[in-house]
Each structure stands twice: as C-alpha cells, then as structure tokens.
Amino acid sequence: MMENNVKDPKVATKASNNKEDRFQGHDYYNIDELLNDDHLLARDAVRSWVKQEVSPIIEDYSNRAVCPTHLFKGLADIGAFGPSLPAEYGCGGMDEIAYGIIMQELERGDSGIRSMASVQGSLVMYPIYKFGSEEQRRKYLPKLASGEFIGCFGLTEPDHGSDPGGMITNIKDDGDSYILNGAKMWITNSPVADIAVVWAKDEEGKIRGVIVEKGMEGFSAPEIHGKWSLRASITGELVFEDVRVPKANVLPNVKGLKGPLSCLSKARYGIAWGAIGAAMDCYDSALRYSQERIQFGKPIGQFQLTQKKLAEMITEITKAQLLAWRLGTLANDGKATPAQISMAKRNNVHMALEIAREARQIHGGMGITNEYPVMRHMMNLETVLTYEGTHDIHLLITGMDVTGLNAFK
C-alpha cells in the first residue's frame, strides 16, 4: 500500500542504464489511511533498502543465475526474518500486516529475495516457535533472526508435491536418536542452509517435524541448476541417508499434516502480499514508459488501448491491496482461515502475472530486456503461481470450502 503516484515525464528514459530505481508507490484508494505508523515505517525502511541494495544488482545476479547470498545479513538487519514473531526471541514483534508489507516491498525488488526471507521466517522460524520446545526456540530463533543461521523447509518430495501426505521420507527410532532417510526437492535456501526443518513419517505413519543440522553425517543439499525462473534464489534438494537426528531435535508439539500445512498458510499469506509488490513494479515501469515513449508524434500512454491496459492494471492492483489488507486484519485477530489465505494467494499471484504480461506489451521490444524489470518479474511469477500450492490446488481449496465437498478424494 503506497503513496500516490508521482508523475514526471521529463525524467530521462536512460536512467535505468545505471540501474537507478525510480519506483513510486501506487495507492489509488488511499489505503495508507488504514495503516498505522509502524506499518508505514516498516514499508519505507524496506523500500529504501531494496532501492539501495537490491535494485542496482538484481538484474545482473538474475542474469547469471547466482543468488546474492550477501543479502541475507541485510535482510536480517531490516527485520525481514520473522517480523511478526515475539521480540523475546530476537524477532520483530510486529503484527501480520507489517509482515505482509515487508514481503510486498521485498518482492517489489524480486520474488527470489522475498523467498529468501519468507522461507526463513514462515517455514523455518514459525514452526520452531509454534511447535518447538522452549529450548529449541532459545537455541535457534535468535540466530535465525540475526541471519547467523540460514534455514530451509523440507516438505516437497520428487514424487509428492501437491499430495504431501504421500511422502516417503521417514524416521525410525534408534534409542536417543531417530534415523532419517529420504529426499526432498525444490527447497529454497537448501544449499546454503545451516538447518532444515524436515517433515517425515515416523514408524506409526504420523508426520513429524525434525530439525536437521548442516554437517550431520549422511545429510547433503545439492543445488538445482537450469532454472529460468527465480534465478536469483538458490534452490536445491535435501538428501538423507541414514542421518542420525537427536530426539531433542524433534518438534514436540505437533503431529500430522496440520504442522507443515499451517507453516504453508503463514508463507502463502506473505506471498499474497508479496505478489502485489511485483505487480506494482511492473505497473510503475509501464506507466512511466507510456509517458516517455513517443510514437506517431505523442506518448503511447495517450492511446486508448494503452490507457485501457494501465487502467485495468491499477484496478486489479487496488483490488488485491484491499484483499490483502482485509486478510491482514483477520490474521491479526487470529481469524484468517487457510481457505481465505488460499483465495488471496491464488488471486494476487495470478493478478501479478497478468499485469507483468500486459506491462511487457506496453514496453514493446524493450520489455524483454533486462533494462526493465518486467520480464524478470514475469519469469519469477510463473514459479510463484505454482509453488506453495498450485493455482489449481488453491482453486479446489476454495471450492471445497464453499461446497463442503472434497475434490481431492
């Protein structure tokens, strides 16, 4: 949720050559008036950091398919790791709207940068806080919040994506330890992670969460190469070959799929906000380009079809902002349901992808170059559309919620 757009058609079109970030916020319905001072301060701080640290380098890192791992420390410094978890563990102690706004600003820079933060906070720190022992909280959360430790989340398997209950990764009792075997796939941060929160079936078939530490014998995390999307995010596998995990590393306060699914709800909530940031960046670039690009003797923004695109883009962004804000107020009251989160994730990511495609058209041929952020966002959003619950799976979650009939069985 941003301040009103500032239009300056006199700004030189070549500013992007030195990767200057000229983004201006867009708040067509004055949603800022619904935010408090903490929300606005968090937004401005993260936006400033993105402009200084992310925007000047992200096209280069994405082009080379290299993760800017040095940004982990900066993400910690701006409070992007677990911002809504309690301050007593070194976290931000903020509300869920502040968390969402931080994710929005990070994804405005790049979906991969937001993924680095949301995995750390929602999928690693959150389950340790929610389901871990007090000893586990004290041991891991401050180091994760400060960026001393990087974490990853192991749920998806090579043969079990949308059906996590079919997982075959397992733990077997061996005295004071469990023996962990199996593999996980498409794991953000895994090649550089110090710990992994891994979900595995015990001997009774119950899904349990275990904290696996880097260096445990039999544990490896090879990187996945060849991605055309989220190229600035590091992704890998998790491979467990008779890994001995102390029982003290098992999350004691949850059994079953509700554990990992509640973590995914937390992450999906952040994505619902984050996608708005990517959409706004595409819209902002397209709006400015339409005011500066001259064809047939006038700016292309003066043509009706271009105005149609831009009008529809800001309309969809505004609808997504309102959806996210209302979801945030429900989350603050502990009332946001998984189905409501699914609706927002599905709608807002699809909205952002469509806006990226329209923005690419407005930019014409320049839209496919890395002089502008649009094509990078578009490629990233193709992944965001299907990770942490595919577009179709979220549709069926809403369908089940409104009909009471389960399409998954």
Sine and cosine of phi, psi and omega as CSV:
sin_phi,cos_phi,sin_psi,cos_psi,sin_omega,cos_omega
0.00,0.00,0.84,-0.54,-0.28,-0.96
-0.76,-0.65,0.23,-0.97,0.07,-1.00
-0.95,0.32,0.26,-0.96,-0.08,-1.00
-0.87,0.50,0.53,-0.85,-0.04,-1.00
-0.89,0.46,0.66,-0.75,0.07,-1.00
-0.96,-0.27,0.84,-0.54,-0.05,-1.00
-0.96,-0.27,0.78,-0.62,0.04,-1.00
-0.57,-0.82,0.99,0.11,-0.08,-1.00
-0.93,0.38,-0.16,0.99,-0.03,-1.00
-0.99,0.11,-0.17,0.99,-0.01,-1.00
-0.91,0.42,0.68,-0.73,-0.07,-1.00
-0.89,0.45,0.64,-0.77,-0.03,-1.00
-0.95,0.30,-0.26,0.97,-0.08,-1.00
-1.00,-0.01,0.13,0.99,-0.03,-1.00
-0.85,0.52,-0.52,0.85,-0.05,-1.00
-0.94,0.35,-0.22,0.98,0.02,-1.00
-0.88,0.47,-0.55,0.84,0.04,-1.00
-0.98,-0.17,0.32,0.95,0.07,-1.00
0.87,0.49,0.49,0.87,0.12,-0.99
-0.91,0.43,0.73,-0.69,-0.01,-1.00
-0.99,-0.10,0.96,-0.27,-0.05,-1.00
-0.98,-0.19,0.33,0.94,-0.05,-1.00
-0.84,0.55,0.70,-0.72,0.16,-0.99
-0.83,-0.56,0.59,-0.81,-0.09,-1.00
-0.96,0.29,0.28,-0.96,-0.04,-1.00
-0.71,-0.71,0.89,-0.45,-0.07,-1.00
-0.64,-0.77,0.97,0.24,-0.16,-0.99
-0.92,0.39,-0.46,0.89,-0.02,-1.00
-0.96,-0.28,0.32,0.95,0.03,-1.00
0.81,0.59,0.70,0.71,-0.02,-1.00
-0.94,0.34,-0.32,0.95,0.09,-1.00
-0.81,0.59,-0.50,0.87,-0.02,-1.00
-0.92,0.38,-0.29,0.96,0.04,-1.00
-1.00,0.01,-0.11,0.99,-0.06,-1.00
-0.99,-0.16,0.46,-0.89,0.06,-1.00
-0.99,-0.11,0.02,-1.00,-0.09,-1.00
-0.89,0.46,-0.60,0.80,0.02,-1.00
-0.89,0.45,-0.64,0.77,0.04,-1.00
-0.88,0.47,-0.72,0.70,-0.06,-1.00
-0.93,0.36,-0.62,0.79,0.03,-1.00
-0.91,0.42,-0.68,0.73,0.03,-1.00
-0.89,0.47,-0.70,0.71,-0.01,-1.00
-0.87,0.49,-0.74,0.67,-0.06,-1.00
-0.92,0.40,-0.62,0.79,0.00,-1.00
-0.91,0.41,-0.70,0.71,-0.02,-1.00
-0.94,0.33,-0.62,0.78,0.03,-1.00
-0.88,0.47,-0.67,0.74,0.02,-1.00
-0.89,0.46,-0.67,0.74,0.01,-1.00
-0.90,0.44,-0.69,0.73,0.02,-1.00
-0.87,0.49,-0.69,0.73,-0.01,-1.00
-0.90,0.44,-0.60,0.80,-0.06,-1.00
-1.00,0.09,-0.61,0.79,-0.19,-0.98
-0.95,-0.31,-0.49,0.87,-0.09,-1.00
-0.99,-0.16,-0.82,0.58,-0.12,-0.99
-0.83,0.56,-0.65,0.76,-0.03,-1.00
-0.93,0.38,-0.32,0.95,-0.12,-0.99
-0.87,-0.49,-0.25,0.97,-0.24,-0.97
-0.92,0.39,-0.59,0.81,0.00,-1.00
-0.90,0.43,-0.63,0.78,0.00,-1.00
-0.92,0.40,-0.73,0.68,-0.01,-1.00
-0.90,0.43,-0.66,0.75,0.03,-1.00
-0.90,0.43,-0.66,0.75,0.00,-1.00
-0.88,0.47,-0.61,0.79,0.00,-1.00
-1.00,0.04,-0.06,1.00,-0.04,-1.00
0.83,0.55,0.74,0.68,0.01,-1.00
-0.84,-0.54,0.70,-0.71,0.04,-1.00
-0.99,0.12,0.79,-0.61,0.05,-1.00
-0.98,0.22,0.97,0.25,-0.12,-0.99
-0.90,0.44,-0.34,0.94,0.04,-1.00
-0.91,0.42,-0.28,0.96,-0.01,-1.00
-0.97,0.22,-0.23,0.97,0.05,-1.00
-0.83,0.55,-0.68,0.74,-0.02,-1.00
-0.92,0.40,-0.65,0.76,0.04,-1.00
-0.90,0.43,-0.62,0.78,0.06,-1.00
-0.87,0.49,-0.64,0.77,0.06,-1.00
-0.91,0.42,-0.68,0.73,-0.06,-1.00
-0.90,0.44,-0.52,0.85,0.02,-1.00
-1.00,-0.01,0.09,1.00,0.08,-1.00
0.98,0.20,0.48,0.88,-0.05,-1.00
-1.00,0.09,-0.13,0.99,0.01,-1.00
-0.99,-0.15,0.95,-0.31,0.02,-1.00
0.90,0.43,0.72,0.69,-0.08,-1.00
-0.90,0.45,-0.40,0.92,-0.02,-1.00
-0.98,-0.20,0.15,0.99,0.09,-1.00
-1.00,0.00,0.32,-0.95,-0.16,-0.99
-0.89,0.45,0.58,-0.82,-0.02,-1.00
-0.91,0.41,-0.42,0.91,-0.04,-1.00
-0.89,0.45,-0.29,0.96,0.05,-1.00
-0.97,-0.26,0.30,0.95,0.02,-1.00
1.00,0.08,0.16,0.99,-0.04,-1.00
-0.99,-0.10,-0.08,-1.00,-0.18,-0.98
-0.98,0.18,-0.47,0.88,-0.02,-1.00
0.91,0.42,0.38,0.92,-0.02,-1.00
-1.00,-0.06,0.04,-1.00,0.00,-1.00
-1.00,-0.02,0.00,-1.00,-0.10,-0.99
-0.95,0.30,-0.46,0.89,0.06,-1.00
-0.93,0.38,-0.66,0.75,0.06,-1.00
-0.88,0.48,-0.68,0.73,0.06,-1.00
-0.85,0.53,-0.71,0.70,0.01,-1.00
-0.88,0.47,-0.68,0.73,-0.01,-1.00
-0.89,0.45,-0.64,0.77,0.04,-1.00
-0.88,0.47,-0.69,0.73,0.04,-1.00
-0.90,0.44,-0.61,0.79,0.03,-1.00
-0.87,0.49,-0.72,0.69,-0.04,-1.00
-0.93,0.37,-0.60,0.80,0.03,-1.00
-0.92,0.40,-0.67,0.74,-0.02,-1.00
-0.96,0.28,-0.40,0.92,0.15,-0.99
-0.85,0.52,-0.55,0.83,0.09,-1.00
-0.97,0.24,-0.77,0.63,0.02,-1.00
-0.11,-0.99,0.66,-0.75,0.02,-1.00
-0.87,0.49,-0.56,0.83,0.00,-1.00
-0.92,0.40,-0.60,0.80,0.04,-1.00
-0.92,0.39,-0.66,0.75,0.07,-1.00
-0.89,0.45,-0.61,0.79,0.02,-1.00
-0.88,0.47,-0.65,0.76,0.03,-1.00
-0.83,0.56,-0.67,0.74,-0.05,-1.00
-0.98,0.17,-0.67,0.74,-0.10,-0.99
-0.95,0.31,-0.54,0.84,0.10,-0.99
-0.90,0.44,-0.73,0.69,0.00,-1.00
-0.86,0.52,-0.73,0.68,-0.11,-0.99
-0.99,0.14,-0.73,0.68,-0.15,-0.99
-1.00,0.05,-0.53,0.85,-0.14,-0.99
-0.96,-0.29,-0.22,0.98,0.03,-1.00
-0.90,-0.44,-0.84,0.54,-0.04,-1.00
-0.93,0.36,-0.67,0.74,-0.04,-1.00
-0.87,0.49,-0.76,0.65,0.01,-1.00
-0.91,0.43,-0.54,0.84,0.06,-1.00
-0.91,0.42,-0.66,0.76,0.04,-1.00
-0.93,0.36,-0.72,0.69,-0.12,-0.99
-0.96,0.27,-0.65,0.76,-0.16,-0.99
-0.89,-0.45,-0.09,1.00,-0.06,-1.00
-1.00,0.07,0.21,-0.98,0.11,-0.99
-0.98,0.20,0.26,-0.96,0.04,-1.00
-0.89,0.46,-0.59,0.81,0.05,-1.00
-0.89,0.46,-0.67,0.74,0.04,-1.00
-0.90,0.43,-0.66,0.76,0.04,-1.00
-0.86,0.51,-0.74,0.67,-0.05,-1.00
-0.92,0.38,-0.54,0.84,-0.06,-1.00
-0.96,0.27,-0.67,0.75,-0.18,-0.98
-0.96,-0.26,-0.64,0.77,-0.18,-0.98
-0.88,0.47,-0.71,0.70,0.01,-1.00
-0.87,0.49,-0.60,0.80,-0.01,-1.00
-0.95,0.30,-0.55,0.84,0.07,-1.00
-0.95,0.31,-0.64,0.77,0.00,-1.00
-0.90,0.43,-0.58,0.82,-0.04,-1.00
-1.00,0.09,-0.13,0.99,-0.05,-1.00
0.99,0.12,0.05,1.00,0.06,-1.00
-0.91,0.43,-0.61,0.79,0.10,-0.99
-0.94,-0.34,0.62,-0.78,0.18,-0.98
-0.93,-0.37,0.66,-0.75,-0.06,-1.00
-0.85,-0.52,0.26,-0.97,0.11,-0.99
-0.61,-0.79,0.16,-0.99,-0.16,-0.99
-0.78,-0.62,0.86,-0.51,-0.08,-1.00
-0.94,-0.33,0.99,-0.16,0.08,-1.00
-0.82,-0.58,-0.83,0.56,-0.05,-1.00
-0.89,0.46,0.69,-0.72,0.04,-1.00
-0.90,-0.44,0.28,-0.96,0.00,-1.00
-0.81,0.59,-0.56,0.83,-0.04,-1.00
-0.93,-0.37,0.09,1.00,-0.05,-1.00
-0.61,-0.79,0.99,-0.12,0.02,-1.00
-0.96,-0.27,-0.98,0.22,-0.01,-1.00
-0.94,0.34,-0.24,0.97,0.02,-1.00
-0.90,-0.45,0.96,0.28,-0.08,-1.00
-0.91,0.41,-0.37,0.93,0.02,-1.00
-0.91,0.42,-0.27,0.96,0.03,-1.00
-1.00,0.06,0.14,0.99,-0.07,-1.00
-0.82,0.58,0.51,-0.86,0.04,-1.00
-0.91,-0.42,-0.15,0.99,0.11,-0.99
-0.86,0.51,0.72,-0.69,-0.17,-0.99
-0.59,-0.81,0.36,-0.93,0.11,-0.99
-0.83,-0.55,0.60,-0.80,0.04,-1.00
-0.80,-0.60,0.69,-0.72,-0.05,-1.00
-0.90,0.44,0.72,-0.70,0.04,-1.00
-0.57,-0.82,0.89,0.47,0.02,-1.00
0.98,0.20,-0.90,-0.44,-0.01,-1.00
-1.00,0.02,0.14,0.99,-0.01,-1.00
-0.68,-0.73,0.19,-0.98,0.23,-0.97
-0.92,-0.40,0.53,-0.85,0.10,-0.99
-0.98,-0.20,0.87,-0.49,-0.11,-0.99
-0.97,-0.24,0.77,-0.64,0.07,-1.00
-0.70,-0.72,0.55,-0.83,0.04,-1.00
0.64,-0.77,-0.22,-0.98,-0.02,-1.00
-0.45,-0.90,0.53,-0.85,0.07,-1.00
-0.83,-0.56,0.42,-0.91,-0.14,-0.99
-0.72,-0.70,0.48,-0.88,0.05,-1.00
0.88,0.48,0.78,0.62,-0.11,-0.99
-0.97,-0.26,0.94,-0.33,0.04,-1.00
-0.89,0.46,0.69,-0.72,0.05,-1.00
0.97,0.22,-0.12,0.99,-0.21,-0.98
-0.86,0.52,-0.65,0.76,-0.05,-1.00
-0.91,0.42,-0.34,0.94,-0.03,-1.00
-0.92,-0.39,0.10,1.00,-0.12,-0.99
-0.98,0.22,0.59,-0.81,0.09,-1.00
-1.00,0.03,-0.50,0.87,0.06,-1.00
-0.66,-0.75,0.40,-0.92,0.07,-1.00
-0.75,-0.66,0.79,-0.62,0.16,-0.99
-1.00,0.04,0.94,-0.35,-0.16,-0.99
-0.91,-0.41,0.67,-0.74,0.02,-1.00
-0.96,-0.28,0.80,-0.60,-0.10,-1.00
-0.57,-0.82,0.39,-0.92,0.02,-1.00
-1.00,0.01,0.71,-0.71,0.08,-1.00
-1.00,0.09,-0.11,-0.99,-0.10,-0.99
-0.94,0.34,-0.24,0.97,0.09,-1.00
-1.00,-0.06,0.04,1.00,-0.03,-1.00
0.99,0.14,0.14,0.99,0.03,-1.00
-1.00,0.08,0.67,-0.74,0.01,-1.00
-0.99,0.15,0.80,-0.60,-0.01,-1.00
-0.82,-0.57,0.45,-0.89,0.08,-1.00
-0.98,-0.21,0.75,-0.66,0.02,-1.00
-0.77,-0.64,0.55,-0.84,0.03,-1.00
-0.99,-0.15,0.92,-0.39,-0.01,-1.00
-0.97,-0.22,0.75,-0.66,-0.08,-1.00
-0.97,-0.23,0.60,-0.80,0.07,-1.00
-0.82,0.57,0.68,-0.73,0.01,-1.00
0.99,-0.14,-0.21,0.98,0.08,-1.00
-0.90,0.43,0.72,-0.69,-0.08,-1.00
-0.87,0.49,0.74,-0.67,0.00,-1.00
1.00,-0.02,-0.04,1.00,-0.02,-1.00
-0.97,-0.23,0.82,-0.57,0.06,-1.00
-0.68,-0.73,0.34,-0.94,-0.06,-1.00
-0.61,-0.80,0.96,0.29,-0.01,-1.00
-0.93,0.38,0.57,-0.82,-0.02,-1.00
-0.98,0.18,0.56,-0.83,0.10,-1.00
-1.00,-0.08,0.79,-0.61,-0.01,-1.00
-0.93,-0.37,0.17,-0.98,0.10,-0.99
1.00,0.06,0.29,0.96,0.00,-1.00
-0.98,0.20,0.66,-0.75,0.15,-0.99
-0.99,-0.14,0.00,1.00,-0.04,-1.00
-0.71,-0.70,0.45,-0.89,-0.05,-1.00
0.75,0.67,0.73,0.68,-0.10,-1.00
-0.95,0.31,-0.35,0.94,0.04,-1.00
-1.00,-0.07,0.14,0.99,0.07,-1.00
-0.94,-0.34,0.68,-0.73,-0.02,-1.00
-1.00,0.00,0.77,-0.64,-0.10,-1.00
-0.77,-0.64,0.57,-0.82,-0.01,-1.00
-0.39,-0.92,-0.21,-0.98,0.08,-1.00
-0.96,-0.28,0.16,-0.99,0.23,-0.97
-0.79,-0.62,0.83,-0.56,-0.04,-1.00
-0.84,-0.54,0.78,-0.62,-0.06,-1.00
-0.84,-0.55,0.89,-0.45,0.01,-1.00
-0.84,-0.55,0.99,-0.11,-0.03,-1.00
0.79,0.61,0.76,0.65,0.01,-1.00
-0.99,0.16,0.82,-0.57,0.02,-1.00
-1.00,0.05,0.92,-0.40,-0.03,-1.00
-0.92,-0.38,0.86,-0.51,0.01,-1.00
-0.85,0.53,0.58,-0.81,0.02,-1.00
-0.89,0.46,-0.37,0.93,0.07,-1.00
-0.91,0.41,-0.25,0.97,-0.01,-1.00
-1.00,-0.08,0.03,1.00,0.05,-1.00
-0.99,0.11,0.71,-0.70,0.07,-1.00
-0.94,0.33,0.89,-0.45,-0.20,-0.98
-0.99,0.14,-0.28,0.96,-0.24,-0.97
-0.96,-0.29,0.41,0.91,0.08,-1.00
-0.39,-0.92,0.60,-0.80,0.17,-0.98
-0.67,-0.74,0.59,-0.81,0.05,-1.00
0.99,-0.14,0.05,-1.00,-0.06,-1.00
-0.92,0.40,-0.34,0.94,-0.02,-1.00
-0.87,0.49,-0.42,0.91,0.04,-1.00
-0.90,0.44,-0.91,0.42,-0.01,-1.00
-0.91,0.42,-0.54,0.84,-0.03,-1.00
-0.93,0.37,-0.55,0.83,0.05,-1.00
-0.93,0.37,-0.55,0.83,0.08,-1.00
-0.91,0.42,-0.67,0.74,0.01,-1.00
-0.90,0.43,-0.58,0.82,0.06,-1.00
-0.88,0.47,-0.66,0.75,0.04,-1.00
-0.88,0.47,-0.69,0.73,-0.01,-1.00
-0.94,0.34,-0.65,0.76,0.01,-1.00
-0.89,0.45,-0.59,0.81,0.08,-1.00
-0.85,0.53,-0.72,0.70,0.03,-1.00
-0.90,0.44,-0.58,0.82,0.03,-1.00
-0.92,0.40,-0.62,0.78,0.01,-1.00
-0.85,0.53,-0.59,0.81,0.09,-1.00
-0.98,0.20,-0.70,0.72,-0.10,-0.99
-0.86,0.51,-0.66,0.75,-0.03,-1.00
-0.86,0.51,-0.51,0.86,0.05,-1.00
-0.88,0.48,-0.61,0.79,0.02,-1.00
-0.89,0.46,-0.69,0.72,0.04,-1.00
-0.89,0.46,-0.67,0.74,0.01,-1.00
-0.89,0.46,-0.68,0.73,-0.03,-1.00
-0.91,0.41,-0.59,0.81,0.01,-1.00
-0.91,0.41,-0.66,0.75,0.04,-1.00
-0.91,0.42,-0.70,0.72,0.02,-1.00
-0.89,0.46,-0.71,0.71,-0.02,-1.00
-0.87,0.49,-0.68,0.73,0.01,-1.00
-0.92,0.40,-0.66,0.75,0.00,-1.00
-0.92,0.39,-0.65,0.76,0.01,-1.00
-0.89,0.46,-0.73,0.69,-0.01,-1.00
-0.91,0.42,-0.68,0.74,0.00,-1.00
-0.89,0.46,-0.64,0.77,-0.02,-1.00
-0.91,0.40,-0.42,0.91,0.02,-1.00
-1.00,0.10,-0.35,0.94,-0.11,-0.99
-0.96,-0.29,-0.43,0.90,-0.05,-1.00
-0.99,0.15,0.88,-0.48,-0.04,-1.00
-0.98,-0.18,0.79,-0.61,0.13,-0.99
-0.64,-0.77,0.62,-0.79,-0.01,-1.00
0.82,0.58,0.54,0.84,0.12,-0.99
0.99,0.13,0.17,0.99,0.02,-1.00
-0.43,-0.90,0.31,-0.95,0.03,-1.00
-0.87,0.49,0.62,-0.79,-0.01,-1.00
-0.91,0.42,-0.34,0.94,0.08,-1.00
-0.91,0.40,-0.20,0.98,0.02,-1.00
-1.00,0.08,-0.21,0.98,0.01,-1.00
-0.99,0.16,0.58,-0.82,-0.10,-0.99
-0.88,0.48,-0.67,0.74,-0.05,-1.00
-0.91,0.41,-0.57,0.82,0.07,-1.00
-0.93,0.38,-0.68,0.74,0.03,-1.00
-0.89,0.45,-0.59,0.80,0.07,-1.00
-0.86,0.51,-0.73,0.69,0.02,-1.00
-0.86,0.51,-0.77,0.64,-0.06,-1.00
-0.91,0.41,-0.64,0.77,0.01,-1.00
-0.90,0.44,-0.66,0.75,0.02,-1.00
-0.93,0.36,-0.58,0.82,0.01,-1.00
-0.90,0.44,-0.75,0.66,-0.04,-1.00
-0.94,0.35,-0.50,0.87,0.08,-1.00
-0.90,0.45,-0.73,0.69,-0.02,-1.00
-0.92,0.38,-0.61,0.79,0.07,-1.00
-0.88,0.47,-0.70,0.71,-0.02,-1.00
-0.89,0.46,-0.67,0.74,0.05,-1.00
-0.88,0.48,-0.66,0.75,0.01,-1.00
-0.92,0.39,-0.61,0.79,0.06,-1.00
-0.87,0.49,-0.70,0.72,0.00,-1.00
-0.92,0.40,-0.64,0.77,0.04,-1.00
-0.88,0.47,-0.71,0.70,-0.01,-1.00
-0.92,0.40,-0.67,0.74,0.00,-1.00
-0.88,0.47,-0.72,0.69,0.00,-1.00
-0.90,0.44,-0.64,0.77,0.06,-1.00
-0.87,0.48,-0.62,0.78,0.03,-1.00
-0.90,0.44,-0.63,0.77,0.04,-1.00
-0.92,0.39,-0.60,0.80,0.07,-1.00
-0.91,0.41,-0.67,0.74,0.00,-1.00
-0.89,0.45,-0.64,0.77,0.03,-1.00
-0.88,0.48,-0.52,0.86,0.01,-1.00
-1.00,-0.04,0.09,1.00,-0.03,-1.00
0.94,0.35,0.41,0.91,-0.09,-1.00
-0.93,-0.37,-0.07,1.00,-0.02,-1.00
-0.95,0.31,0.87,-0.50,-0.03,-1.00
-1.00,0.05,0.39,-0.92,0.08,-1.00
-0.82,0.57,-0.60,0.80,0.00,-1.00
-0.93,0.38,-0.61,0.79,0.07,-1.00
-0.91,0.42,-0.63,0.78,0.04,-1.00
-0.91,0.41,-0.65,0.76,0.04,-1.00
-0.86,0.51,-0.68,0.73,0.01,-1.00
-0.86,0.50,-0.71,0.71,-0.04,-1.00
-0.93,0.38,-0.66,0.75,0.02,-1.00
-0.88,0.48,-0.75,0.66,-0.04,-1.00
-0.90,0.45,-0.75,0.66,-0.05,-1.00
-0.90,0.44,-0.74,0.67,-0.15,-0.99
-0.95,0.30,-0.57,0.82,0.04,-1.00
-0.94,0.34,-0.69,0.72,0.03,-1.00
-0.88,0.48,-0.67,0.75,0.06,-1.00
-0.84,0.54,-0.73,0.68,-0.05,-1.00
-0.90,0.43,-0.63,0.77,0.00,-1.00
-0.92,0.40,-0.66,0.75,0.04,-1.00
-0.91,0.42,-0.61,0.79,0.03,-1.00
-0.93,0.38,-0.62,0.78,0.06,-1.00
-0.87,0.49,-0.65,0.76,-0.01,-1.00
-0.92,0.38,-0.66,0.75,0.03,-1.00
-0.93,0.38,-0.64,0.77,0.03,-1.00
-0.89,0.45,-0.60,0.80,0.05,-1.00
-0.87,0.49,-0.65,0.76,0.02,-1.00
-0.90,0.44,-0.67,0.74,0.01,-1.00
-0.88,0.48,-0.60,0.80,0.02,-1.00
-0.97,0.26,-0.19,0.98,-0.03,-1.00
0.87,0.48,-0.62,-0.79,-0.02,-1.00
-0.88,0.47,-0.53,0.85,0.00,-1.00
-0.91,0.42,-0.33,0.94,-0.04,-1.00
-0.93,0.38,-0.32,0.95,0.01,-1.00
-1.00,-0.05,-0.01,1.00,-0.01,-1.00
-1.00,-0.10,0.30,-0.96,0.03,-1.00
-1.00,0.06,0.23,0.97,0.18,-0.98
-0.95,0.31,-0.37,0.93,0.03,-1.00
-0.81,-0.58,0.42,-0.91,-0.12,-0.99
-0.99,0.10,-0.06,1.00,-0.26,-0.97
-0.91,0.42,-0.75,0.67,-0.06,-1.00
-0.91,0.41,-0.59,0.81,0.05,-1.00
-0.89,0.46,-0.73,0.68,0.05,-1.00
-0.87,0.50,-0.67,0.74,-0.03,-1.00
-0.88,0.48,-0.72,0.69,0.02,-1.00
-0.90,0.44,-0.68,0.74,0.03,-1.00
-0.87,0.50,-0.71,0.70,-0.08,-1.00
-0.92,0.39,-0.40,0.92,0.11,-0.99
-0.87,0.49,-0.56,0.83,0.08,-1.00
-0.98,0.22,-0.70,0.71,-0.03,-1.00
-0.86,0.52,-0.50,0.86,0.01,-1.00
-0.88,0.47,-0.49,0.87,-0.09,-1.00
-0.90,-0.44,-0.13,0.99,0.03,-1.00
-1.00,-0.07,0.37,-0.93,-0.09,-1.00
0.82,0.58,0.73,0.68,-0.04,-1.00
0.99,-0.16,0.89,-0.45,-0.04,-1.00
-0.94,0.33,0.26,-0.96,0.05,-1.00
-0.81,0.59,-0.68,0.73,-0.03,-1.00
-0.96,0.29,-0.62,0.79,0.02,-1.00
-0.89,0.46,-0.68,0.73,0.02,-1.00
-0.91,0.42,-0.55,0.83,0.08,-1.00
-0.87,0.49,-0.69,0.72,-0.01,-1.00
-0.94,0.33,-0.50,0.87,0.09,-1.00
-0.90,0.44,-0.69,0.72,0.06,-1.00
-0.90,0.43,-0.67,0.74,0.02,-1.00
-0.86,0.51,-0.68,0.73,0.03,-1.00
-0.91,0.42,-0.60,0.80,-0.04,-1.00
-0.92,0.39,-0.61,0.79,-0.07,-1.00
-1.00,0.06,-0.42,0.91,-0.01,-1.00
-0.98,-0.18,-0.40,0.92,-0.11,-0.99
0.98,0.22,0.17,0.99,-0.03,-1.00
-0.91,-0.41,0.74,-0.67,-0.13,-0.99
-1.00,-0.05,0.94,-0.34,0.02,-1.00
-0.98,0.21,-0.12,0.99,-0.04,-1.00
-1.00,0.05,-0.08,1.00,-0.03,-1.00
-0.86,-0.50,0.00,0.00,0.00,0.00
